[in-house]
Amino acid sequence: MIPFSPGHLVEMLGEHILAYFEFGGSLLTAKLDPEVDCWVNDTIELTFNSDKMHLFEPETGRVIPPAN
């Protein structure tokens, strides 16, 4: 688990929440369950499911394929 502080934006979309934050110098987006109590500048703990991650090349925007 990592501490997470969505300092940029939190979008409540009904069926899920999108939280935008920086981690390791990269801008990330987390798709969260609607039950998560998450606001801008809150700190929560996240775990990542690598099977559901989508990674992109910062220079080109191209998808980085999963390493199976």
N, CA, C and O of each residue as an XYZ file, in Angstrom:
272
protein
N       0.833     -1.173      0.000
C       0.000      0.000      0.000
C       0.881      1.239      0.000
O       1.964      1.254      0.585
N       0.396      2.272     -0.665
C       1.110      3.546     -0.648
C       0.174      4.635     -0.162
O      -1.027      4.567     -0.424
N       0.686      5.637      0.538
C      -0.154      6.778      0.878
C      -0.465      7.554     -0.388
O       0.383      7.661     -1.274
N      -1.640      8.082     -0.480
C      -2.136      8.715     -1.692
C      -2.821     10.009     -1.326
O      -3.698     10.026     -0.462
N      -2.433     11.089     -1.969
C      -3.074     12.372     -1.742
C      -3.482     12.946     -3.085
O      -2.631     13.443     -3.823
N      -4.780     12.890     -3.425
C      -5.231     13.378     -4.736
C      -5.258     14.900     -4.779
O      -6.315     15.514     -4.629
N      -4.114     15.492     -4.980
C      -4.000     16.938     -4.924
C      -4.528     17.672     -6.131
O      -4.746     18.881     -6.059
N      -4.744     16.984     -7.246
C      -5.136     17.670     -8.473
C      -6.647     17.778     -8.641
O      -7.181     18.877     -8.790
N      -7.322     16.657     -8.617
C      -8.753     16.669     -8.912
C      -9.368     15.354     -8.467
O      -8.749     14.297     -8.596
N     -10.573     15.416     -7.951
C     -11.359     14.226     -7.633
C     -12.709     14.408     -8.328
O     -13.414     15.386     -8.081
N     -13.064     13.457     -9.200
C     -14.336     13.513     -9.912
C     -15.260     12.419     -9.397
O     -14.955     11.235     -9.535
N     -16.379     12.803     -8.810
C     -17.396     11.861     -8.357
C     -18.321     11.590     -9.542
O     -19.078     12.469     -9.954
N     -18.263     10.382    -10.086
C     -19.004     10.069    -11.302
C     -20.152      9.089    -11.070
O     -20.666      8.512    -12.029
N     -20.558      8.892     -9.840
C     -21.666      7.992     -9.538
C     -21.213      6.559     -9.388
O     -21.117      6.054     -8.269
N     -20.931      5.892    -10.500
C     -20.538      4.477    -10.445
C     -19.083      4.282    -10.025
O     -18.691      3.180     -9.642
N     -18.283      5.343    -10.094
C     -16.899      5.307     -9.614
C     -16.397      6.731     -9.405
O     -17.065      7.703     -9.758
N     -15.207      6.830     -8.824
C     -14.535      8.111     -8.587
C     -13.231      8.074     -9.368
O     -12.522      7.067     -9.352
N     -12.912      9.165    -10.050
C     -11.601      9.309    -10.665
C     -10.810     10.311     -9.836
O     -11.254     11.439     -9.620
N      -9.637      9.894     -9.372
C      -8.768     10.755     -8.577
C      -7.444     10.909     -9.315
O      -6.828      9.917     -9.703
N      -7.014     12.134     -9.506
C      -5.795     12.450    -10.245
C      -4.737     12.903     -9.247
O      -5.002     13.744     -8.388
N      -3.532     12.339     -9.366
C      -2.480     12.653     -8.408
C      -1.113     12.419     -9.026
O      -0.997     11.786    -10.076
N      -0.075     12.932     -8.369
C       1.301     12.700     -8.795
C       1.938     11.649     -7.907
O       1.725     11.622     -6.695
N       2.724     10.782     -8.534
C       3.468      9.763     -7.800
C       4.756      9.494     -8.564
O       4.716      9.158     -9.747
N       5.873      9.635     -7.912
C       7.154      9.374     -8.570
C       7.401     10.269     -9.773
O       8.073      9.856    -10.719
N       6.870     11.488     -9.756
C       7.063     12.418    -10.859
C       6.122     12.213    -12.031
O       6.243     12.897    -13.047
N       5.185     11.280    -11.906
C       4.226     11.007    -12.984
C       2.817     11.365    -12.537
O       2.478     11.225    -11.363
N       2.005     11.822    -13.470
C       0.598     12.082    -13.188
C      -0.179     10.785    -13.387
O      -0.126     10.190    -14.463
N      -0.902     10.344    -12.353
C      -1.657      9.099    -12.392
C      -3.133      9.379    -12.162
O      -3.506     10.393    -11.571
N      -3.962      8.465    -12.640
C      -5.401      8.510    -12.402
C      -5.800      7.203    -11.748
O      -5.449      6.130    -12.238
N      -6.532      7.284    -10.644
C      -7.027      6.096     -9.961
C      -8.544      6.048    -10.118
O      -9.229      7.045     -9.891
N      -9.063      4.893    -10.506
C     -10.502      4.657    -10.568
C     -10.884      3.944     -9.274
O     -10.460      2.815     -9.027
N     -11.688      4.615     -8.454
C     -12.005      4.124     -7.118
C     -13.477      3.777     -6.998
O     -14.311      4.308     -7.730
N     -13.794      2.873     -6.059
C     -15.188      2.555     -5.749
C     -15.876      3.803     -5.213
O     -15.231      4.631     -4.570
N     -17.173      3.955     -5.464
C     -17.873      5.163     -5.003
C     -17.968      5.267     -3.479
O     -18.255      6.343     -2.953
N     -17.730      4.162     -2.765
C     -17.797      4.188     -1.307
C     -16.558      4.823     -0.672
O     -16.573      5.148      0.515
N     -15.483      5.002     -1.454
C     -14.248      5.572     -0.918
C     -14.487      7.041     -0.579
O     -14.977      7.809     -1.408
N     -14.137      7.419      0.641
C     -14.260      8.808      1.078
C     -12.972      9.519      0.690
O     -11.970      9.418      1.397
N     -12.991     10.233     -0.423
C     -11.781     10.791     -0.996
C     -12.052     12.200     -1.504
O     -12.942     12.416     -2.326
N     -11.275     13.156     -1.004
C     -11.393     14.552     -1.419
C     -10.012     15.084     -1.765
O      -9.006     14.492     -1.374
N      -9.951     16.180     -2.486
C      -8.671     16.802     -2.829
C      -7.888     17.062     -1.543
O      -8.421     17.583     -0.563
N      -6.602     16.682     -1.573
C      -5.642     16.836     -0.474
C      -5.881     15.908      0.715
O      -5.189     16.034      1.725
N      -6.844     14.972      0.631
C      -6.945     13.906      1.628
C      -5.791     12.934      1.411
O      -5.198     12.896      0.332
N      -5.480     12.165      2.418
C      -4.508     11.088      2.269
C      -5.207      9.774      2.575
O      -5.779      9.599      3.651
N      -5.156      8.846      1.614
C      -5.712      7.506      1.795
C      -4.647      6.502      1.372
O      -3.628      6.893      0.803
N      -4.862      5.226      1.637
C      -3.929      4.195      1.198
C      -4.507      3.474     -0.004
O      -5.693      3.146     -0.038
N      -3.652      3.232     -0.997
C      -4.054      2.532     -2.215
C      -3.216      1.285     -2.401
O      -2.051      1.236     -2.008
N      -3.822      0.281     -3.004
C      -3.085     -0.853     -3.541
C      -3.381     -0.874     -5.030
O      -4.448     -0.433     -5.458
N      -2.458     -1.378     -5.811
C      -2.612     -1.407     -7.255
C      -2.803     -2.831     -7.738
O      -2.050     -3.725     -7.353
N      -3.797     -3.047     -8.575
C      -4.007     -4.331     -9.244
C      -3.339     -4.211    -10.606
O      -3.887     -3.584    -11.513
N      -2.173     -4.802    -10.754
C      -1.414     -4.652    -12.003
C      -2.149     -5.235    -13.206
O      -1.849     -4.862    -14.340
N      -3.105     -6.143    -12.989
C      -3.895     -6.685    -14.096
C      -4.837     -5.640    -14.685
O      -5.311     -5.798    -15.810
N      -5.110     -4.584    -13.940
C      -6.037     -3.556    -14.412
C      -5.353     -2.220    -14.709
O      -6.025     -1.226    -14.982
N      -4.016     -2.198    -14.657
C      -3.277     -0.966    -14.933
C      -3.166     -0.736    -16.433
O      -3.066     -1.678    -17.219
N      -3.186      0.527    -16.807
C      -2.943      0.937    -18.187
C      -1.812      1.949    -18.154
O      -1.943      3.011    -17.546
N      -0.698      1.623    -18.806
C       0.475      2.485    -18.802
C       0.715      3.036    -20.204
O       0.477      2.352    -21.200
N       1.193      4.292    -20.270
C       1.397      4.964    -21.543
C       2.771      5.612    -21.585
O       3.266      6.097    -20.568
N       3.393      5.619    -22.774
C       4.647      6.326    -22.993
C       4.398      7.818    -22.854
O       3.520      8.349    -23.535
N       5.138      8.519    -21.995
C       4.877      9.948    -21.812
C       5.136     10.783    -23.069
O       4.445     11.773    -23.309
N       6.126     10.389    -23.868
C       6.466     11.181    -25.052
C       5.473     10.995    -26.194
O       5.162     11.946    -26.911
N       4.972      9.762    -26.363
C       4.128      9.459    -27.531
C       2.663      9.232    -27.185
O       1.796      9.356    -28.049
N       2.378      8.900    -25.922
C       1.012      8.559    -25.538
C       0.628      7.134    -25.909
O      -0.510      6.723    -25.687
N       1.558      6.382    -26.468
C       1.283      4.999    -26.860
C       1.190      4.091    -25.629
O       1.845      4.318    -24.612
N       0.363      3.068    -25.757
C       0.171      2.095    -24.671
C       1.444      1.263    -24.502
O       2.046      0.819    -25.480
N       1.840      1.063    -23.246
C       2.936      0.153    -22.918
C       2.284     -1.199    -22.642
O       1.514     -1.329    -21.691
N       2.586     -2.215    -23.470
C       1.946     -3.517    -23.266
C       2.376     -4.156    -21.953
O       3.494     -3.942    -21.485
N       1.470     -4.953    -21.356
C       1.817     -5.623    -20.102
C       2.957     -6.621    -20.297
O       3.078     -7.237    -21.355
N       3.782     -6.772    -19.277
C       4.863     -7.761    -19.297
C       4.307     -9.041    -18.701
O       4.162     -9.147    -17.483
N       3.998    -10.004    -19.537
C       3.421    -11.269    -19.046
C       4.477    -12.191    -18.630
O       4.187    -13.304    -18.190
